[in-house]
Amino acid sequence: MDAVAMIEKFVCPGCVCGMDTKCGKYEGLDYGDAAGCKNHVVGTFGMATGSFALGLPKGFNRAGHMPMPKNATDKHNRMWILCWPGEKRPEFDNFNVPVWALEMDGFLFVRTYRPRINETCVEVIEGGKLDLVPQAINVGEFHDQID
């Protein structure tokens, strides 16, 4: 799957800017080999759950609260979703810590925490396996318990 197809599958669903990369607001990320959209805004909100991304599985779809760098205000409808197509892989280390991981439908979903800058993101890794992140908690063991 190419980067645009991954973005349209995992990032675009439910985005307030549009449902595909032809929305007029799509702007690729400048983040190494990762693909994503700088202008992505989570457009689905539930009273009990807050904002969530429709293209991601439970446990990886909630935006939470993210301070945005430009204006330093708390945004509940923004989240970093980084797509890694083909053989491209993120580098996990003490600065990019994989916390939760789930293998599903040929993809590895990883919630990554960057403690130095207090930032989180969701990484979607095509063909990724849990052995890529042995230190992460395997969400597959309790995925059915997540609301």
C-alpha positions in Angstrom: 0.0 0.0 0.0 1.4 3.4 -0.8 1.5 6.4 1.6 -1.5 8.1 0.1 -3.6 5.0 0.4 -2.6 4.6 4.0 -3.5 8.2 4.8 -6.9 7.8 3.2 -7.5 4.6 5.1 -6.4 5.6 8.6 -6.1 9.4 8.8 -8.9 10.9 6.5 -12.0 9.0 7.8 -14.0 11.5 9.9 -11.6 14.4 9.3 -13.4 17.8 9.3 -11.2 18.8 6.2 -12.5 16.0 4.0 -12.6 12.3 3.5 -9.6 11.9 1.2 -6.3 13.6 0.2 -8.1 15.5 -2.5 -10.0 17.6 0.1 -8.0 20.8 -0.6 -6.5 20.9 2.9 -4.2 17.8 2.7 -0.6 18.7 3.4 2.0 16.0 3.9 4.1 15.7 7.0 7.8 16.5 7.0 8.7 13.6 9.3 11.3 11.4 7.7 9.8 8.3 6.1 6.5 8.7 7.8 3.4 9.8 5.9 0.5 11.8 7.4 -1.3 15.1 7.2 -0.4 18.4 8.9 -4.0 19.6 8.7 -5.8 16.5 10.0 -8.6 17.4 12.5 -10.5 14.7 14.3 -14.1 15.3 13.4 -16.0 12.8 15.4 -16.9 13.4 19.1 -18.8 11.3 21.6 -20.0 12.7 24.9 -18.5 9.7 26.8 -15.3 9.4 24.8 -14.3 12.9 23.5 -12.8 13.2 20.0 -11.8 10.1 18.2 -10.4 9.1 14.8 -12.7 6.9 12.7 -9.9 5.2 10.8 -8.1 3.7 13.8 -9.0 0.8 16.1 -10.2 1.1 19.7 -7.3 2.0 22.0 -5.6 4.0 19.3 -8.4 6.3 18.1 -8.9 8.7 20.9 -7.3 12.1 20.5 -7.0 13.1 24.1 -5.6 16.5 24.7 -2.6 17.8 22.7 -0.9 21.1 23.2 -0.3 22.5 19.7 3.2 24.1 19.2 2.1 27.3 17.4 -0.4 28.7 19.8 0.1 26.5 22.9 -3.6 26.0 23.5 -5.1 22.7 24.4 -6.6 20.9 21.4 -8.9 17.9 22.0 -9.4 17.3 18.2 -5.8 17.0 17.0 -3.5 14.0 17.0 -0.4 12.8 15.2 -1.1 9.8 13.1 2.1 8.6 11.4 1.8 6.0 8.6 4.7 3.8 7.7 4.1 2.1 4.3 5.9 -0.9 2.9 9.2 -1.7 4.6 9.6 1.8 6.2 9.8 1.6 10.0 10.0 4.1 12.9 13.0 4.0 15.3 11.9 3.3 18.8 14.3 4.2 21.6 14.3 6.1 24.9 13.0 9.2 23.1 10.3 7.5 21.1 8.8 4.9 23.5 6.3 2.4 22.2 3.7 2.0 25.0 0.7 0.1 23.5 0.8 -2.1 20.4 -1.8 -4.1 18.4 -1.5 -6.3 15.3 -4.6 -6.1 13.2 -5.5 -6.8 9.6 -1.8 -6.7 8.4 -0.9 -3.5 10.3 0.8 -2.8 13.6 -0.7 0.1 15.6 1.6 1.6 18.2 0.9 4.4 20.7 4.2 6.1 21.1 5.2 8.5 23.8 8.0 11.1 23.5 8.7 11.9 27.1 11.3 14.6 26.4 8.6 16.8 24.8 5.5 15.3 26.4 4.0 14.3 23.1 2.1 11.2 21.8 1.4 9.8 18.4 -0.1 6.8 16.8 2.1 4.9 14.4 0.5 2.7 11.7 3.1 0.3 10.4 2.2 -1.8 7.3 3.2 -5.4 7.8 4.5 -4.6 11.3 4.7 -7.3 14.0 4.7 -7.1 17.7 8.4 -8.2 17.8 9.2 -4.7 16.5 8.1 -3.3 19.9 8.8 -6.0 22.5 8.7 -3.5 25.4 5.1 -2.3 24.4 2.0 -3.7 26.1 0.2 -6.1 23.7 -3.3 -4.5 23.5 -4.5 -7.6 21.6 -4.7 -9.4 25.0 -7.5 -7.1 26.2 -8.7 -5.3 23.1 -12.3 -6.5 23.6 -12.4 -4.7 27.0 -11.6 -1.2 25.5 -14.7 1.0 25.0 
